[in-house]
Structures are given as C-alpha cells and as structure tokens.
Amino acid sequence: MVNSRLTKFAIFAWIFLFVFAFPVAAQDSTQIFCIDGDPLSGIRTAIGCINASSPGGLVNQIVNWVLGIAITATLVSIVYSGFLYVTSSGDQKKVVQAKTFLISSISGLVVIALGVVLLNFIGVRVLGLDPWGFRL
C-alpha cells in the first residue's frame, strides 16, 4: 500500500518536473533566462519565470502557486455547494448536505486566509525573514 503511493508520488513528481519545471529553451540556449543574459533574473519555464535569484523568492513563488490553487479549489467548491442547493428540489437531506458543504467550503477559505496571515506574521515579524525575500 505504502509502496504504491510512493511510486505514484514519484511518477507524478517526475512528470511535473519534465512538464513544468525544466527550462524551456525555444531555439537559442541564451533564452533560458527571463531577462536575456541575466542569470539572476530567473529561469524561463513552461509555466512562466521562476525566480532563482534567492531561496526566498523561489519559496515565495511556490507558496503563491499553492495559495492560488487552494483558493481556486475553495471557490469551485462554494459554487458546487450552491449547485447542490439549487438542485435539491426541496429534499431536506440534500439541502442539509448542500449547507454542510457550503459551511465546510467557507471554513476552508477562512483557514487559508488565517494561514497566510499567520505565516506572514511568524515569518516576517517574529523570525525576521523579510530581508531574505520571504514575503506573502
């Protein structure tokens, strides 16, 4: 069981690296940098420029991507709970299910927002990671 999960994760990680993370060099090998010839500007990939000038910039981009995906998934689940409510056609069991799903979705959005606030507070104010580029 654990081996199959690990294998699936490894396959997913390699596919992700090959599709998204490796640099996209169109025709000229000097076009791998975001600003031509400047290696500190970032690396051009299939999903845009990755800031490789500092570890903080890279972590900041990864956190922003994850936050974007999480917020999108939460908003989709809110819309889906509205769809469940509208199509319940008066069935109390389905109405309760839709309301529970909506409350869970909104709770997830609140948890995401509190997580960003706490990470920003702890990382920047308490630990002083702002000079290294850790900022949400």
N, C-alpha and C positions, 0 to 999 in steps of 0.2 A: 504494500500500500504506500509506504513512505517512498520506496524506490520509484514507483510510477509517478508520484507527484514531483519528486526531484528531477526525474527525467523530463517530464512535461515542462517544468520551470526552466530547465537548461535549454531545451529546444526553443521555448518562447524567447529566452534571453538572446540566443544566437540569432534568431530571426529578427528580433528587434534591433540588434547591433548591425546586421547586414542591411536591413531595410532603412533604418532611420539614422543611426549614429555615425556610421563611417562616412568620411568626407565624400562629397560628390565633386569629382573633377571632370568637368564637361569635356573640353578638348585640350586645354592648356593646364599644365600642372601648377602654374602660378595662381590659378583661380581658386585654390582651396581656402584662402583667407578671405574674410568678409570685406576688408579693405585691401585692395591689391598690394601685395608685397609687405604688409604689416602683420607679422605673426601674432602680435598681441591684440589684434582687433577681434579675433575669434576664428572659429573654423566653420566653413560653409558645409552644411549637411542637407539632406533631403527635407528636413523639417524646419530649416532656417539656420541662422547663425547661432552657434554655441559659443558663449563667452568662455574662452580658455585662458584668459589673462590672469585670473586669480581663482583659487578654490572657492572663495565666497561667491563670485559671480556665477560659477557653474552650479553650486548648490542653490543659489537664488533662482536660477532658471529652472532647475528640476522641481523645486518647491512650487514655483508658479505654474508649471505644467500640471503637476499633480492637483493643485488647487483648482485650476481650470476644469480638469476632468471631473473632480469631485463636485464642483458647483453645477456643472452641466448635468451630471447624473442626478443630482438632487432636484434640479428644476424639471427634468424629464419625469421624475417620479411624482412630483407635485401635479404635473399635467395629467399623468396617468391616473392619479387618485381622483382628480376631477372627472376624468372619463369614466372611472368606475362608479362615481356618484351619479353621474347623469344617466348612465345605462342601467342603474339598479332597478329602475321601474317600480319603485315602491317596496321592494323586498327588504325587510328590516335587516336581515342577515347581511345582505350586500351593502346596505347603507352603513352599517356599523363597520364592515370591512373597509369601505372607502374612507370613512372618517379616521379609522385607526391608521390606515396607510398615509393619509394626509398629515396626521399628527406626527407620525414617525418621520416623514419627509421633512417637515418643518423643524423637528428636533435635530435631524441631521444637519440641516443648514445652520442652525444655531451652534451646534458643536463645531462645525467647520469655522465659523466666524470667531468663536471663542478660542479655538486652537491657533488661529492666525494672530489674534491679539496676545495670547499668552506666549507664543513663540517670539513675537516681536519684543514683548516686554522682557522676557527672560534673556533672549539672545542679545538685544541691544542695550538695555538698561542695566541688567544685573551682571551679565558676563562681559559686557563691553566689546562685542564682536563687530560693531559698526565700522571701525577702521579697516577691517578685512573684507568688507563688502557683503556681510550677512545682513540683508535688509529685506523685509517682506513688503 
